[in-house]
Structures are given as C-alpha cells and as structure tokens.
C-alpha cells in the first residue's frame, strides 16, 4: 500500500551516481540490504572510500577538493588513510565530498564545503580549491575542507542518508536533520518521517532554491514503513499510481529520471515514473529489451514492470549504466560501457540491454556506482573496482586508463 501525504518533509536529491547498497549472506541465502543499515563502502562520483577492519577509513580516486580526507588536494591511485578519524561505523560519499559516523554518533565530513555543514572557522583554515588560471586571476575558488570536520549540533547519529548534494542523518531519537553540501546559505532542515520508517529515499531535484534572498526547500521524496506503506511528499506521481502499489518490500530512487523502483513480495520489480521519455537512461534499455520498443514512456498512472530485474535484492543506477544484486551475491550490470568497461564484462565498449554478470567478483555483499566506475565489496572483505581510471578510481595503483575487469583496491574492509 502506498500513501501520498503532504505532511512528509523530505529535502534532498537522488545521486546521479554513488552510494552503496548492501546485502548480506544469511545461512547461504542472500539477505536484503537493511535499508537503514550501515555501509562499509561509499562510492562517490569520481572517488571511493571504505571502512577497514580497524575502523579507520581509506579513500582513493579524485582528490582535487579534499574528498579523500588525507589533507591534500591531490588524486590517489591507491587507498590513503583519512586523517584523524577512527572508529567509523557508517560512511557515504557524494559528488565531491565524504561523510562518516564515528565516536558518540558524531558526523565527520570532508571535501567540497560550500554548504553550511562546515563552519566559517574550518573553511578559513584551508586554501581555496579548483584554482584554475581564471580563478586565480579573479581571486575566487571553491571552498574545501580536506580533513574530517565534525558537523556541529548533531550527536547520536546512527546512520546516514545521502545524495549527490545532500546529507541527512537518522539519530537514535528518530530525528533526521539534513544539510545541503553545496548551497552556501541553506540551513539544516529536518525530515518529518514515520517513526517506523525502514527506508528513506530521496527524489531528484535540489535541497533548496533561492527565493526572495532566502533558501527554501524544493525537493521530493518517499519513506517506506515497516508495515509496507510508502509516504511521499511533492512526488511527481499521480495518486492513482501510488495507490496501485502493494506488497512493497523495498524502494529505490532512479538517478536518471524522476521516479522510483519498487520491489514487491515474490521478487517482482517495477518502476514508477512521471511520464517522461527516458530513452537514454539505463531503465529504458531494460524495458526496450522486454518490449522491443524504442524510447520508453514510464507513464505516471501505473508502474512499469521490469522483468529483467525480477528477484533482484538491490538496484542502482550510474551514468548510462545500472547494476542489480541477486541472490547468491551475483552482481549483474547493463547499459553502455562508454569505452571504459563500466559493465564489468564484455570489454571496454560493451553494450547490453539486459543485466549480465560482472566477471571475477565472487559473492558480493555491497556495491556502489560512480559516474564511470563501480566498486563492490565481497563476502571475503575485499573491494574490487572496474571502469574508468583517469583519477585512480580503480585503487590498484595502476595507470591504465580503464579496466573492464574488476581489480582489487583494498582487502581488509570491515564486515561488521
């Protein structure tokens, strides 16, 4: 059952690429990612971070605005330790920033810092980033905090909810404060959610917009309760479409078009959109494959079945490619490789309109997609990455431009 309500306040955006979805093996059978559970792997747009077994965090890939957290503004082709951070229990990565929960439930963030999450004092300690010749001439740049900074005013955070430009936290008091990571004047905003929410997803849009010299919310989102109800605010769905959904056990926002995937009891997967033609999205290739059509209207009045994803435990989209995790820990991807091998099979230029298994991974328990790379944590604790490697996204130290074959970036990622 899905309920539409204007009382639910969600202020965030769906990431174009990133995050990590988790599923654990339980008595030989893959178990669904606990939606409010903690992650050990965080895949950003161009960088990746992971919590290793001793609670420290290591990052690799693009580091131009300090998103690797080691105090430098440089890329790294191998994992580097985040400075002054121990005991991390959850981690997320956005476009050019990273955040983790550590001792006393405090939230530590680093990287791009135009948003209000970083204090003025913290930002003054570091030079401007992104300083091109034109920026230097004008004296402007991009603010950044290249080592962990504690977000003030919040303790007892138990898990993080993220998107490309927005961070929210669920506290033990069932409060959900949020921050824009990019809007300079956007204040912290709460999410009013059901106490029994088991899944919070964030719609495509922006956390805030500038109206009459003030930043105001301009976003939409949904929450799934443990009773199987979905509550939405400002979602681009017709009420009849929402009411037609039943038996939902999980929801996941699309990152390429306004809409969401819904997973139902029995393994059926559907997509509910707002009627846009999404012929360039990963979803379109799936529906085209099953229907034999060109271009897909994802109709706002009824969900569209996605039979190729039946039985999937988790679904995520990157840039023109998507991946889904199935029982047994098998990860399958579809879409276009873009010349960098982001499907993880079939070579650098592979194209597939249906999910194909990523080769050489083993049993996957957690995965995430960036813009043109992907990483997965295996049951054995290794993180393997594939795709574009211009900034060191593979994490194996190599200078190859790309790899369609997963390579090991790090071996000791915590399984706790």
C-alpha positions in Angstrom: 0.0 0.0 0.0 1.3 3.5 -0.8 0.0 6.6 0.8 0.6 10.1 -0.5 0.8 12.8 2.1 1.9 16.4 2.2 3.0 16.0 5.8 6.2 14.2 5.0 9.1 16.6 4.6 12.0 15.3 2.5 14.7 17.8 1.3 17.4 16.0 -0.7 18.3 14.8 -4.1 18.9 11.4 -5.7 22.5 10.9 -6.6 23.4 10.6 -10.2 25.9 8.1 -9.2 27.0 6.7 -6.0 26.2 5.4 -2.6 26.4 1.8 -1.8 23.7 -0.9 -1.5 24.3 -3.8 0.8 23.1 -7.4 1.1 24.5 -10.0 3.4 24.6 -13.7 3.2 22.4 -15.4 5.8 22.5 -19.2 6.1 23.6 -19.5 2.5 20.9 -17.2 1.1 21.4 -13.5 0.2 19.5 -11.2 2.5 18.2 -7.8 1.5 20.2 -4.7 2.3 18.9 -3.3 5.6 17.7 0.0 4.2 18.6 1.9 7.3 21.7 -0.2 7.8 25.3 1.0 7.9 27.6 0.8 5.0 31.3 -0.1 4.8 31.7 1.1 1.2 31.0 4.6 -0.2 31.3 5.2 -4.0 31.2 8.8 -5.0 31.1 10.3 -8.5 34.8 10.1 -9.0 36.2 8.7 -5.8 35.6 5.8 -3.4 36.1 5.3 0.4 35.8 2.2 2.6 35.9 1.4 6.4 38.7 -1.0 7.0 38.7 -3.7 9.8 40.2 -1.4 12.5 37.6 1.3 12.0 39.8 3.6 10.0 38.7 5.0 6.6 40.7 4.8 3.4 39.9 6.6 0.1 41.1 6.7 -3.4 40.4 8.4 -6.8 39.8 12.0 -7.4 41.0 14.3 -4.6 41.0 17.8 -6.1 38.9 19.3 -3.3 40.0 17.2 -0.4 37.3 14.4 -0.8 39.9 11.8 0.1 40.4 13.3 3.6 44.1 13.0 3.8 44.8 16.7 3.9 45.9 17.0 0.3 44.2 18.3 -2.8 45.6 15.5 -5.0 44.3 12.3 -6.6 45.4 9.0 -5.3 45.7 5.8 -7.3 46.0 3.7 -4.1 43.9 3.9 -0.9 45.1 6.6 1.5 44.2 6.9 5.2 41.7 9.6 6.2 43.4 11.9 8.7 42.4 12.0 12.4 39.4 9.6 12.1 39.0 6.3 13.9 36.1 4.1 14.9 33.9 4.8 11.8 30.7 2.9 11.7 28.9 4.3 8.6 30.1 6.1 5.5 28.7 7.8 2.5 30.1 9.7 -0.5 28.6 12.4 -2.7 29.8 14.3 -5.7 33.0 15.8 -4.2 32.5 15.1 -0.5 32.5 12.3 2.0 31.0 11.8 5.5 31.2 9.2 8.2 29.8 8.5 11.6 32.3 7.9 14.4 32.5 8.1 18.2 29.4 9.3 20.1 27.5 9.3 16.8 29.2 12.4 15.6 29.2 13.1 11.8 32.6 13.9 10.2 32.7 15.3 6.7 35.5 16.4 4.3 35.8 17.7 0.7 33.8 20.3 -1.1 32.4 22.7 1.5 30.3 25.4 0.1 27.4 24.2 2.1 26.8 25.2 5.7 27.9 21.9 7.1 31.4 23.4 7.5 31.9 26.3 9.9 33.5 29.5 8.7 36.4 28.9 11.0 37.0 25.5 9.5 36.9 26.9 6.0 39.4 29.7 6.8 42.0 27.1 7.7 42.3 25.8 4.2 43.1 27.4 0.8 40.6 27.8 -2.0 40.4 24.8 -4.3 39.7 24.4 -8.0 42.0 27.3 -8.7 42.3 27.5 -12.4 44.2 30.3 -14.1 40.9 32.2 -14.5 40.0 31.7 -10.9 43.4 32.8 -9.6 43.2 36.0 -11.7 39.8 36.8 -10.2 40.8 35.7 -6.7 38.0 33.2 -6.5 38.0 29.5 -5.9 36.0 26.7 -4.3 36.0 26.2 -0.5 37.0 22.8 0.7 37.9 21.1 4.0 40.5 18.3 3.1 40.4 16.6 6.6 37.4 15.5 8.7 35.3 18.2 10.2 32.6 17.5 12.8 29.2 18.8 11.9 28.0 20.9 14.8 24.7 20.4 16.6 24.2 16.7 16.0 25.2 13.7 18.1 23.8 10.2 18.4 23.6 9.7 14.6 23.1 6.0 13.8 23.0 6.0 10.0 23.4 8.4 7.1 21.2 9.1 4.1 22.9 10.7 1.2 22.6 12.0 -2.3 24.9 13.8 -4.7 24.5 17.2 -3.0 22.6 16.5 0.3 23.3 14.7 3.5 20.8 13.6 6.1 21.3 11.6 9.3 18.9 9.4 11.3 19.6 9.8 15.0 18.7 7.4 17.9 16.0 9.9 18.8 14.4 9.3 15.4 15.2 12.8 14.2 16.5 13.4 10.7 18.5 16.6 10.3 19.7 17.5 6.8 22.3 19.7 5.2 23.0 21.0 1.7 26.6 20.1 0.9 26.7 22.7 -1.9 24.2 25.6 -1.3 26.0 28.3 0.7 23.1 29.6 2.6 20.9 26.5 3.0 20.1 25.9 6.7 19.9 22.5 8.3 16.4 21.1 7.7 14.6 18.2 9.4 12.7 15.4 7.7 9.4 14.6 9.3 9.2 10.8 8.9 7.2 8.0 10.4 8.9 6.6 13.5 8.8 3.1 12.0 10.4 4.1 8.7 12.7 1.3 7.4 13.7 3.0 4.2 14.1 6.7 3.2 14.7 7.6 -0.5 15.4 10.9 -1.9 13.9 12.4 -5.1 15.8 14.0 -7.9 15.9 17.8 -7.5 17.7 20.2 -5.2 17.7 20.6 -1.5 16.9 24.3 -1.7 16.4 27.2 -4.1 17.0 30.9 -3.7 13.7 32.8 -3.4 13.4 36.4 -2.2 17.0 36.2 -0.9 16.2 33.1 1.1 16.9 29.4 0.5 13.7 27.3 0.5 13.2 23.6 0.1 12.5 22.4 -3.4 12.6 18.6 -3.5 10.5 15.5 -3.0 10.9 12.0 -1.6 9.3 8.9 0.0 9.7 6.7 3.0 8.8 3.1 3.4 7.5 2.0 6.7 8.0 -1.5 8.2 4.2 -2.1 7.6 4.8 -1.7 3.9 3.3 1.7 3.5 5.1 4.4 1.4 4.6 8.0 2.3 5.6 10.7 -0.2 5.8 14.5 -0.3 5.8 16.5 -3.5 6.5 13.4 -5.5 5.8 13.5 -9.3 3.4 10.6 -9.2 -0.3 10.5 -9.6 -2.3 9.4 -6.6 -3.8 6.5 -8.5 -0.4 5.2 -9.4 0.7 5.3 -5.7 -2.5 3.6 -4.6 -2.0 0.8 -7.1 1.2 -0.4 -5.5 1.0 -3.1 -2.9 3.2 -5.7 -1.2 6.3 -3.4 -1.3 9.4 -4.6 0.5 11.9 -2.0 -0.8 12.1 1.2 -2.8 15.0 2.9 -4.6 15.0 6.2 -6.4 16.1 6.4 -10.0 19.1 8.7 -10.6 18.4 9.4 -14.2 14.7 10.3 -14.3 12.1 11.3 -11.7 10.9 8.0 -10.5 11.5 5.1 -8.2 12.0 1.3 -8.4 9.7 -0.7 -6.2 10.5 -4.3 -5.1 7.5 -6.4 -4.2 6.9 -9.7 -2.3 7.7 -12.6 -4.6 10.6 -10.7 -6.2 8.7 -8.6 -8.8 10.4 -5.3 -9.6 8.5 -2.3 -11.1 9.3 1.3 -12.0 7.0 4.2 -11.2 7.8 7.4 -13.1 6.2 10.7 -14.1 5.6 10.1 -17.8 8.9 11.3 -19.1 10.5 9.7 -22.1 13.7 8.2 -20.7 15.3 6.6 -23.8 18.8 7.4 -22.6 18.5 6.0 -19.2 19.6 2.5 -18.0 16.0 1.7 -17.3 15.0 2.4 -20.9 17.3 -0.3 -22.2 15.7 -2.8 -19.9 12.2 -2.1 -20.8 13.1 -1.9 -24.5 14.6 -5.3 -24.2 11.5 -6.8 -22.8 9.1 -4.9 -25.1 11.0 -4.5 -28.2 10.3 -0.7 -28.4 12.4 2.4 -28.9 12.1 5.0 -26.2 10.1 4.4 -23.1 7.2 6.4 -21.6 7.3 5.4 -18.0 3.6 6.6 -17.5 2.7 8.4 -14.4 -0.6 6.5 -13.9 0.8 3.0 -13.5 4.1 1.3 -12.6 6.0 -0.4 -15.4 7.1 -4.0 -14.8 10.9 -4.6 -15.2 11.0 -8.4 -15.7 14.8 -8.4 -16.2 15.2 -7.4 -12.6 12.9 -9.9 -11.0 14.5 -11.4 -7.9 16.9 -8.5 -7.5 17.8 -7.6 -3.9 19.1 -4.1 -4.7 19.2 -1.9 -7.8 21.3 1.2 -8.5 22.0 3.4 -11.5 25.2 5.1 -12.6 25.7 7.2 -15.7 24.1 5.3 -18.6 24.6 2.0 -16.8 22.9 0.2 -13.9 23.6 -2.8 -11.7 21.5 -5.1 -9.6 22.5 -7.6 -6.9 20.8 -11.0 -7.0 20.7 -14.0 -4.6 23.9 -15.8 -4.1 25.8 -12.5 -4.3 25.8 -12.2 -8.1 26.1 -8.7 -9.4 24.7 -8.0 -12.9 25.0 -4.8 -14.9 23.5 -3.4 -18.1 23.6 -0.3 -20.3 26.7 1.1 -22.0 30.4 0.8 -21.1 31.2 4.1 -22.6 34.6 2.9 -23.7 35.8 2.4 -20.1 34.4 -1.0 -19.2 31.9 0.1 -16.6 29.7 -3.0 -17.1 32.5 -5.2 -15.8 32.2 -7.7 -18.7 32.4 -7.8 -22.4 35.3 -5.4 -22.9 35.7 -1.6 -22.7 33.0 -0.9 -25.2 30.4 -3.5 -24.2 26.7 -2.6 -24.5 24.0 -4.8 -23.1 20.2 -4.2 -22.9 19.9 -6.9 -20.2 21.8 -7.5 -17.0 24.9 -9.5 -17.5 27.1 -10.9 -14.6 30.2 -9.0 -13.7 33.1 -11.4 -14.1 35.7 -12.1 -11.4 33.9 -10.7 -8.4 32.8 -13.7 -6.3 30.0 -13.2 -3.8 29.1 -9.5 -3.5 27.6 -8.1 -0.3 27.7 -4.4 -1.1 28.2 -2.3 -4.2 28.1 1.2 -5.5 28.3 3.0 -8.8 30.1 6.2 -9.7 29.9 8.2 -12.9 32.1 5.9 -14.9 33.4 3.4 -12.4 31.9 0.9 -10.0 33.1 -0.9 -6.9 31.9 -3.9 -4.9 32.7 -5.4 -1.5 32.9 -9.2 -1.5 32.0 -11.6 1.2 35.7 -12.1 1.9 36.2 -8.4 2.7 38.0 -7.3 -0.5 36.8 -4.2 -2.5 37.1 -4.7 -6.3 36.6 -1.8 -8.8 36.3 -1.5 -12.5 35.6 1.1 -15.2 37.4 4.5 -15.7 40.7 5.1 -14.0 41.7 8.6 -15.1 41.9 9.8 -11.5 42.8 6.4 -9.9 39.3 5.2 -9.4 40.4 1.6 -9.6 42.5 2.0 -6.5 45.1 -0.6 -7.6 47.9 1.8 -8.3 47.9 1.2 -12.0 48.0 4.0 -14.6 45.8 2.2 -17.1 43.0 4.4 -18.4 40.3 1.9 -17.7 39.5 -1.7 -17.0 36.5 -3.9 -17.8 37.9 -6.5 -15.4 37.4 -5.9 -11.6 40.7 -5.3 -9.8 41.4 -5.4 -6.0 41.7 -1.9 -4.5 41.7 -3.0 -0.8 41.5 -6.3 1.1 40.6 -5.6 4.7 37.3 -3.9 4.6 35.3 -4.4 7.8 32.4 -6.8 7.7 30.9 -5.6 11.0 
